Amino acid sequence: MTKKMKSSRRDFLQHSLLGSAGLGLGIASTSEVQAAPAPNSAEPEITQSVDVLVVGGGTAGTIAAIQAGRAGASVLLVERNSQLGGTMTTGGVAYPGLFDAWGRQVIAGIGWELVKESVELDGGTLPDFSKVPQRHYQNQVFTNQFLHAILAEEKCGKAGVQIAYYEFPQAVTKTTDGWQVDCVGFGTRRRVNCKQIIDCTGGAEVVGLLDLPRLREEERQPGSFLFMMDKAHEPGRNQIHRLYVHGADSTNSRTVTTANLTGRQSILTMLREKKGRLMHLQPETSFRESYRIQGETLITVNDYSSGKKFDDAVCHAFYPVDLHTKNGVKPQPLKPGIVPTVPLRALIPKGSRNLIVAGRCVSSDRLANSGLRVQASCMAMGQAAGAAAALAAKSGTTPLEVPLKEIHDLLRTHGAIIPGDA
Ligand SMILES: Cc1cc2nc3c(=O)[nH]c(=O)nc-3n(C[C@H](O)[C@H](O)[C@H](O)COP(=O)(O)OP(=O)(O)OC[C@H]3O[C@@H](n4cnc5c(N)ncnc54)[C@H](O)[C@@H]3O)c2cc1C
């Protein structure tokens, strides 16, 4: 290697390390040497303490982590996949809705900031929320899934959030002032002592590990595989296609494997029949429905469709009741002027302390959940959960004991719209 090559490589490394450190990303210094763990040892290689542990870095979890970090909490975000964004990125459903209702914006905050920034950087256009569209989906925001994932990482870094990919909790134990959570990843065993947990796994997996009650129907909405195909008779007209994966079940690695195998095989069959070229395929099935928590409050479809204004509302939600079946979906739009709200109590597993959820596992009946599960609503719930958990960690209480006004004030400081504000 020539001297010039050596120095430019060093410059590059220095630049990368400094750049990453500037973002708050944790990179071991080159002089740090770690002993290899003894094979089959059950001892954690890493033990750390944080205020807030967010499990699941998807649509809701990313926003929860950023909000908690911006509120001054030390935050670890554990994500079992390789990137942030969950269904929006790994699932490829990159058209979040709905931030608006009846001619005004009803959801903003950190989720909106991320979506807006990614559309602007991508040279896209944002919908005009002052216009009520003929069809609800016309005001969904088309985003670039890849950019979304990268910007989410940048915002986490700037908020001081530490990210741990390829890890998931294996055991959760109550301690006097919070939790001890044992996480595993390949080649990694991490013990996390934390004051608060935010479960944003989509299927309330931490709640399940704790044996707290979860709700699920025998029948589930189909999942979908998203892909792009160039049809032989329409070359150059790449379109996003969604293929239903009936019976898709996100309960565990075995059922997810089955969904992925079934979905990919169906795509292969379709390609052979239609003679198209496969241009892009998301890495896994995306799931519409799995477990929901049984919370301190359960949002019923009547609460949702009547736009009930809960006393402890922390955010809005807006979307038709949208239950997919074997035969497709017939969205039932909300009546003019109706904007549902989400109460804090629907994010708290019944009887729990120091634990909060956000995202599609919100406590709700099946029909209410079919509307609540959309991305703008999940982001708003994530921000509310992040605020509540950060404040609870700071004051040594549990999210339900934090004065609601403090949660609202913190959310407003970070751009969120509280029901009643707009
Ligand atoms: C096919 C399809 C189409 C849809 N269309 C729309 C639409 O047009 N507009 C819209 O707004 N919404 C739409 N939705 C709904 C919406 O995308 C999801 O409901 C929403 O993104 C769920 O967000 P979440 O944060 O709850 O879960 P996710 O975004 O799925 O995030 C969960 C995250 O947790 C991680 N995780 C799970 N378990 C663990 C664990 N044990 N440890 C660590 N990490 C874990 C996952 O890897 C994932 O990153 C659609 C959904 C589907 C499936």
The ligand as an ORCA input file, in Angstrom:
! r2SCAN-3c Opt
* xyz 0 1
  C     -49.935     -4.787      3.688
  C     -50.193     -3.646      4.599
  C     -50.669     -2.468      4.064
  C     -50.876     -1.364      4.880
  N     -51.274     -0.181      4.327
  C     -51.206      0.949      5.055
  C     -51.362      2.201      4.454
  O     -51.650      2.292      3.262
  N     -51.187      3.316      5.210
  C     -50.890      3.233      6.540
  O     -50.717      4.263      7.168
  N     -50.771      2.048      7.160
  C     -50.905      0.906      6.442
  N     -50.741     -0.311      7.043
  C     -50.663     -0.417      8.514
  C     -49.333     -0.041      9.087
  O     -48.299     -0.183      8.147
  C     -48.951     -0.867     10.333
  O     -50.075     -1.193     11.107
  C     -47.991     -0.060     11.186
  O     -46.849      0.259     10.399
  C     -47.587     -0.852     12.419
  O     -46.637     -0.108     13.150
  P     -46.009     -0.722     14.482
  O     -44.990      0.246     14.938
  O     -47.076     -1.144     15.399
  O     -45.308     -2.055     13.988
  P     -44.100     -2.240     12.970
  O     -43.912     -1.054     12.095
  O     -44.344     -3.536     12.298
  O     -42.837     -2.326     13.916
  C     -42.600     -3.391     14.786
  C     -41.075     -3.518     14.907
  O     -40.752     -4.322     16.000
  C     -39.739     -5.241     15.639
  N     -39.891     -6.369     16.542
  C     -40.928     -7.222     16.627
  N     -40.738     -8.079     17.634
  C     -39.565     -7.745     18.210
  C     -38.825     -8.271     19.308
  N     -39.294     -9.286     20.031
  N     -37.649     -7.695     19.629
  C     -37.154     -6.657     18.898
  N     -37.808     -6.137     17.832
  C     -39.006     -6.667     17.511
  C     -40.019     -5.545     14.182
  O     -38.893     -6.042     13.525
  C     -40.446     -4.166     13.682
  O     -39.352     -3.388     13.264
  C     -50.599     -1.458      6.261
  C     -50.129     -2.651      6.805
  C     -49.928     -3.739      5.987
  C     -49.381     -4.987      6.577
*
